[in-house]
Amino acid sequence: MNATVSKQTVLIADDEPNIVISLEYLLEQAGYRVIVAHDGQEAFEAVVRERPDLVLLDVMLPRLSGFDVCQKIREDAALQRVRVVMLTAKGREVEMSKGIALGADAYVTKPFSTKELLAQIAEQLGALPGA
């Protein structure tokens, strides 16, 4: 049996450089493999190509919104294992309901506690079959 543990992969889809930099650092320190996308189209292409374990998906993205990306992920049977955590400054009930209705696994509003976000990621990844 191979003793190497493959790192779980997290895709950060956000167009705010400061958030991307801090999340990337935080997640790498926590032992995740991190990939980054700066707009919705790039995010969806990265999901298809990389098959990350989890996507941190900002709602307000150029080209395709986070809602559109989430919907496209959920419509693709090959991507059913991908966990989606919506990350947004839009904390209104209507946005949260829409995100969950489109298949998001969780919703985190900005500003967020990094400790809470890491706990949410660990919880989502722990919920993966075979994890």
C-alpha positions in Angstrom: 0.0 0.0 0.0 1.2 3.5 -0.8 2.1 5.4 2.3 1.9 8.8 0.7 -1.2 10.7 1.6 -2.5 12.7 -1.4 -3.3 16.2 -0.4 -6.9 17.3 -0.7 -7.3 20.0 -3.3 -9.1 23.3 -2.8 -9.9 25.7 -5.6 -10.2 29.4 -4.5 -12.4 31.3 -7.0 -12.3 35.0 -6.1 -11.4 38.1 -7.9 -10.1 40.1 -4.9 -6.3 39.6 -4.8 -6.0 40.2 -1.1 -8.5 37.5 -0.3 -6.9 35.1 -2.7 -3.4 35.7 -1.2 -4.5 35.2 2.4 -6.7 32.2 1.7 -4.0 30.6 -0.4 -1.5 31.0 2.4 -4.0 29.8 5.1 -4.9 26.7 3.2 -1.4 25.8 2.2 -0.4 26.1 5.9 -3.3 23.8 6.7 -1.9 21.2 4.3 -4.1 21.6 1.3 -3.1 21.7 -2.3 -4.4 25.1 -3.6 -5.4 26.2 -7.1 -6.7 29.7 -7.9 -9.2 31.1 -10.4 -9.9 34.8 -10.8 -13.3 34.7 -12.6 -16.2 32.3 -13.0 -15.3 30.9 -16.4 -11.7 30.2 -15.2 -13.2 28.6 -12.0 -15.5 26.2 -13.9 -12.7 25.2 -16.4 -10.4 24.5 -13.4 -13.0 22.4 -11.7 -13.5 20.3 -14.9 -9.7 20.0 -15.4 -8.5 19.5 -11.8 -11.5 17.9 -10.1 -10.8 19.7 -6.7 -12.2 18.2 -3.6 -13.7 21.6 -2.6 -14.3 25.0 -4.2 -14.4 28.2 -2.3 -16.6 30.1 -4.6 -17.2 33.9 -4.5 -20.6 34.9 -5.7 -19.5 38.1 -7.3 -17.2 37.0 -10.1 -16.5 38.4 -13.6 -17.6 36.5 -16.6 -19.7 33.9 -14.8 -21.2 34.5 -11.3 -20.5 32.1 -8.5 -24.2 31.0 -8.7 -23.7 30.1 -12.4 -20.5 28.2 -11.6 -22.2 26.3 -8.8 -25.1 25.4 -11.1 -22.8 24.2 -13.9 -20.9 22.0 -11.4 -24.1 20.4 -10.1 -25.4 19.8 -13.6 -22.3 17.8 -14.5 -22.6 14.2 -13.2 -18.8 13.8 -13.3 -18.4 16.6 -10.7 -20.8 15.3 -8.1 -18.1 14.7 -5.5 -16.9 18.3 -5.6 -18.0 20.2 -2.5 -19.0 23.8 -3.0 -18.7 26.5 -0.3 -20.1 29.8 -1.4 -18.0 32.8 -0.1 -19.6 36.2 -0.3 -20.2 39.6 1.1 -23.8 39.1 0.2 -25.1 37.7 3.5 -28.8 38.3 2.8 -31.2 35.4 3.3 -32.2 35.5 -0.4 -28.6 35.0 -1.6 -28.0 32.2 0.9 -31.2 30.4 -0.1 -30.3 30.8 -3.8 -26.8 29.3 -3.2 -28.1 26.4 -1.3 -30.9 25.8 -3.8 -28.3 25.7 -6.6 -26.5 22.9 -4.7 -23.9 24.7 -2.6 -22.8 22.6 0.4 -22.3 25.6 2.7 -22.4 29.4 2.7 -19.8 31.6 4.4 -20.2 35.4 4.5 -17.3 37.9 4.4 -15.7 39.1 6.5 -15.2 35.6 7.9 -13.1 34.2 10.7 -10.3 32.1 9.2 -10.6 29.6 12.0 -14.3 29.1 11.2 -13.6 28.9 7.5 -10.9 26.2 8.1 -13.4 24.3 10.3 -16.1 24.5 7.6 -13.6 23.3 4.9 -12.5 20.4 7.2 -16.1 19.5 7.9 -17.0 19.5 4.2 -14.0 17.5 3.2 -14.7 15.1 6.1 -18.1 14.5 4.6 -16.6 13.2 1.4 -17.2 9.5 0.7 -14.0 7.6 1.4 -12.3 10.5 3.2 
